Amino acid sequence: MATSVLTATPNDVAIAYRDSAPRRTAEGVPVVLVHGMGGDARTWDGFTRRLTAAGRRVVAVDLRGHGRSARATSYRFSEFAADIAGLCEHLGFDTVDLVGHSLGGHAGSLVAQQQPGLVRRLVLEEAPLPLRASDPVPEVPAHRPTPAELWHAATSMVLNPRAVFSFDRSMIDSVVSQFHTSNPVWWEQLPSMKSPTMLLRGARRGSMVDPRLLTEALALLPDGVVREVLCGHSIHRDRSGEFAATVLPFLAD
């Protein structure tokens, strides 16, 4: 696997990404991986190796304000989505498979809604579902670190003290506020989504996906499937083998 760390500026914000090519000729459409809040593209290194071993080209994005990407003055969900779509345009991708975790999953769902021809298959891992007008604001915090995340942070602090602080914490209030604000437009768009969509939910404490909203979202999706894993919020890291065994066949179909 050959990996390059590159930068593009699709919306006047420098977006870093890791472009990994398989050792043999790439097969199928590229796979775009998008991390959650506080993470960066490196969280996908293990899954990237599995994808490239299967002959897929992989692009793992650092969202604005994260990792090697530039800080920004605004962190709207629509802007995260526009950065992803803009990067795909920069790379000349007409079609991609998109896998997103948490915040990255929600941004990916917006890309699929706004550019239905771009996203062939969509995987939303532990992506919090937007509220509807009638839904109460949840009392749980927007993010509760899993044991694996705490271990990862501690390890990063030892190996690279700067890594733990590699995201712009000014975005936290903005992101939480957006997740706590009803978004009826997102729900209205679900029936018109063309991408076959897999919704992954952790079935243990720490999950950020409301099972009631998940059931209702599934009913509205023309081609959706739900998979639950005995895990908390970070399935791709805490249960990497099960994550790969679930997602790889879906992307290969």
C-alpha positions as CSV (number, residue, x, y, z in Angstrom):
1,M,0.0,0.0,0.0
2,A,1.4,3.4,-1.1
3,T,0.0,6.3,0.9
4,S,0.5,10.0,0.2
5,V,-0.5,12.9,2.4
6,L,-1.8,15.7,0.2
7,T,-3.8,19.0,0.5
8,A,-6.6,20.5,-1.6
9,T,-8.5,23.8,-1.1
10,P,-12.0,23.1,-2.4
11,N,-13.8,25.9,-0.4
12,D,-11.1,28.3,0.6
13,V,-10.1,26.0,3.5
14,A,-7.1,23.7,3.1
15,I,-8.2,20.1,3.4
16,A,-5.6,17.4,4.1
17,Y,-6.2,13.8,2.9
18,R,-4.4,10.5,2.8
19,D,-4.5,8.9,-0.6
20,S,-3.8,5.2,-0.5
21,A,-3.3,3.1,-3.7
22,P,-3.3,-0.7,-3.7
23,R,-0.3,-2.6,-4.9
24,R,-2.2,-3.9,-7.9
25,T,-4.5,-2.0,-10.2
26,A,-7.4,-0.4,-8.3
27,E,-10.8,-2.1,-8.8
28,G,-14.2,-0.5,-8.5
29,V,-14.9,3.1,-7.4
30,P,-12.7,4.9,-4.9
31,V,-13.6,4.8,-1.2
32,V,-13.8,8.0,0.8
33,L,-13.4,7.7,4.6
34,V,-14.5,10.5,7.0
35,H,-13.7,10.5,10.7
36,G,-15.7,11.9,13.6
37,M,-15.3,15.0,15.7
38,G,-11.9,15.2,17.4
39,G,-10.3,12.5,15.1
40,D,-8.4,12.6,11.8
41,A,-7.7,10.4,8.8
42,R,-5.3,8.1,10.8
43,T,-8.3,6.5,12.6
44,W,-8.9,4.6,9.3
45,D,-5.4,3.2,8.8
46,G,-6.4,-0.4,9.7
47,F,-9.5,-0.4,7.5
48,T,-7.6,1.3,4.7
49,R,-5.2,-1.6,4.7
50,R,-8.1,-4.0,4.3
51,L,-9.6,-2.0,1.5
52,T,-6.3,-1.6,-0.5
53,A,-5.7,-5.3,0.0
54,A,-9.0,-5.8,-1.8
55,G,-7.8,-3.6,-4.7
56,R,-9.6,-0.4,-3.7
57,R,-8.2,3.1,-3.9
58,V,-8.9,4.9,-0.5
59,V,-9.0,8.6,0.3
60,A,-9.2,9.4,4.1
61,V,-10.1,13.0,4.8
62,D,-9.1,15.3,7.6
63,L,-12.2,17.5,8.1
64,R,-11.8,21.2,8.4
65,G,-10.4,22.1,11.8
66,H,-9.0,18.6,12.3
67,G,-5.6,17.0,11.9
68,R,-3.5,18.6,9.1
69,S,-6.5,20.5,7.7
70,A,-6.8,24.3,8.3
71,R,-8.8,25.8,11.0
72,A,-11.9,27.7,9.8
73,T,-14.1,30.5,11.0
74,S,-17.3,28.4,10.6
75,Y,-18.1,24.7,11.2
76,R,-21.5,24.2,9.7
77,F,-22.6,20.7,8.7
78,S,-23.2,21.9,5.2
79,E,-19.6,23.2,5.1
80,F,-18.1,19.8,6.2
81,A,-20.2,18.2,3.4
82,A,-19.2,20.8,0.8
83,D,-15.5,20.1,1.7
84,I,-16.0,16.4,1.1
85,A,-17.8,16.9,-2.2
86,G,-15.3,19.6,-3.3
87,L,-12.4,17.2,-2.6
88,C,-14.0,14.5,-4.7
89,E,-14.4,17.0,-7.5
90,H,-10.7,18.1,-7.1
91,L,-9.7,14.4,-7.4
92,G,-11.8,13.9,-10.5
93,F,-14.1,11.3,-8.8
94,D,-17.5,11.0,-10.5
95,T,-18.6,8.2,-8.2
96,V,-17.4,7.1,-4.7
97,D,-18.3,4.8,-1.9
98,L,-18.5,6.9,1.3
99,V,-17.9,5.7,4.9
100,G,-18.4,8.2,7.7
101,H,-18.1,7.9,11.5
102,S,-20.2,10.1,13.8
103,L,-19.9,13.7,12.6
104,G,-18.3,12.4,9.4
105,G,-21.2,10.1,8.8
106,H,-23.7,13.0,9.1
107,A,-21.7,15.1,6.7
108,G,-21.6,12.1,4.4
109,S,-25.3,11.8,4.5
110,L,-25.6,15.4,3.3
111,V,-23.3,14.7,0.4
112,A,-25.5,11.7,-0.6
113,Q,-28.6,13.9,-0.4
114,Q,-27.2,16.9,-2.2
115,Q,-25.2,15.0,-4.8
116,P,-27.0,11.7,-5.4
117,G,-25.0,10.9,-8.5
118,L,-21.7,11.1,-6.6
119,V,-22.3,8.5,-3.8
120,R,-22.7,4.9,-4.9
121,R,-22.9,3.3,-1.5
122,L,-23.1,5.0,1.9
123,V,-22.1,3.7,5.3
124,L,-23.1,5.7,8.4
125,E,-21.2,4.5,11.5
126,E,-22.7,5.8,14.7
127,A,-23.9,9.0,13.0
128,P,-26.3,10.8,15.3
129,L,-29.6,11.2,13.6
130,P,-31.0,14.8,13.4
131,L,-34.0,15.7,15.5
132,R,-37.4,16.4,14.0
133,A,-39.5,19.4,15.1
134,S,-41.3,17.3,17.7
135,D,-38.3,15.7,19.3
136,P,-37.0,16.8,22.7
137,V,-33.3,17.9,22.9
138,P,-31.4,14.9,24.3
139,E,-30.0,15.1,27.8
140,V,-26.9,13.1,27.1
141,P,-23.7,14.9,26.1
142,A,-22.9,15.1,22.4
143,H,-19.9,12.8,22.8
144,R,-18.8,10.4,25.5
145,P,-15.3,9.0,25.0
146,T,-15.1,5.2,24.7
147,P,-12.4,3.3,26.6
148,A,-10.6,2.9,23.2
149,E,-10.7,6.6,22.5
150,L,-9.3,7.3,26.0
151,W,-6.5,4.7,25.3
152,H,-5.8,6.2,21.9
153,A,-5.6,9.7,23.4
154,A,-3.2,8.5,26.1
155,T,-1.0,6.7,23.6
156,S,-1.0,9.7,21.3
157,M,0.1,11.9,24.2
158,V,3.1,9.7,24.8
159,L,4.1,9.3,21.2
160,N,3.2,12.7,20.0
161,P,1.9,15.3,22.6
162,R,0.6,17.6,19.8
163,A,-1.7,14.9,18.4
164,V,-4.2,15.1,21.2
165,F,-4.7,18.8,20.4
166,S,-5.0,18.4,16.7
167,F,-8.5,19.7,16.3
168,D,-10.1,23.1,16.8
169,R,-12.1,22.9,20.0
170,S,-13.9,26.0,19.1
171,M,-16.1,23.9,16.9
172,I,-17.6,21.8,19.8
173,D,-20.4,24.2,20.7
174,S,-21.3,24.7,17.1
175,V,-21.5,21.0,16.4
176,V,-23.4,20.2,19.5
177,S,-25.9,23.0,18.8
178,Q,-26.5,21.8,15.3
179,F,-27.1,18.2,16.5
180,H,-29.5,19.6,19.1
181,T,-31.5,21.6,16.6
182,S,-34.3,20.0,14.6
183,N,-33.6,19.4,10.9
184,P,-36.8,18.5,9.1
185,V,-35.2,19.0,5.7
186,W,-32.8,16.1,6.3
187,W,-35.8,13.8,7.0
188,E,-37.7,15.1,4.0
189,Q,-34.7,14.1,1.8
190,L,-34.5,10.5,3.0
191,P,-37.1,9.0,0.6
192,S,-35.3,10.5,-2.4
193,M,-31.8,9.1,-1.5
194,K,-30.5,6.9,-4.2
195,S,-27.5,5.4,-2.4
196,P,-27.9,2.0,-0.8
197,T,-27.2,2.9,2.8
198,M,-25.9,0.9,5.8
199,L,-26.6,2.4,9.2
200,L,-24.2,1.0,11.9
201,R,-25.2,1.3,15.5
202,G,-23.3,0.3,18.6
203,A,-25.5,-1.7,20.8
204,R,-23.9,-0.9,24.1
205,R,-23.6,2.1,26.4
206,G,-22.0,5.0,24.6
207,S,-23.9,4.7,21.4
208,M,-25.1,8.1,20.1
209,V,-27.8,6.7,17.8
210,D,-31.3,6.9,19.1
211,P,-32.9,3.5,18.2
212,R,-36.3,5.1,17.8
213,L,-35.1,7.5,15.2
214,L,-33.0,4.8,13.6
215,T,-36.2,2.7,13.0
216,E,-38.0,5.7,11.5
217,A,-35.0,6.6,9.3
218,L,-34.9,3.0,8.0
219,A,-38.6,3.1,7.1
220,L,-38.0,6.2,4.9
221,L,-34.9,5.1,3.1
222,P,-35.6,3.4,-0.3
223,D,-32.6,1.1,0.2
224,G,-31.4,1.0,3.7
225,V,-30.2,-1.7,6.2
226,V,-29.3,-1.5,9.9
227,R,-26.5,-3.5,11.5
228,E,-25.9,-3.4,15.3
229,V,-22.5,-4.3,16.9
230,L,-21.9,-5.0,20.5
231,C,-19.8,-1.9,21.0
232,G,-20.0,1.7,22.0
233,H,-19.5,4.7,19.7
234,S,-16.4,3.8,17.8
235,I,-17.1,0.5,16.1
236,H,-14.4,0.7,13.4
237,R,-11.7,0.9,16.2
238,D,-13.2,-1.1,19.1
239,R,-14.5,-3.9,16.8
240,S,-12.3,-3.5,13.8
241,G,-12.7,-7.1,12.6
242,E,-16.4,-7.2,12.8
243,F,-16.6,-3.7,11.2
244,A,-14.6,-4.9,8.3
245,A,-16.6,-8.2,8.0
246,T,-19.8,-6.1,7.8
247,V,-18.8,-3.2,5.7
248,L,-16.5,-4.8,3.1
249,P,-19.1,-7.1,1.5
250,F,-21.5,-4.1,1.4
251,L,-19.0,-2.0,-0.5
252,A,-18.1,-4.9,-2.8
253,D,-21.7,-5.7,-3.8
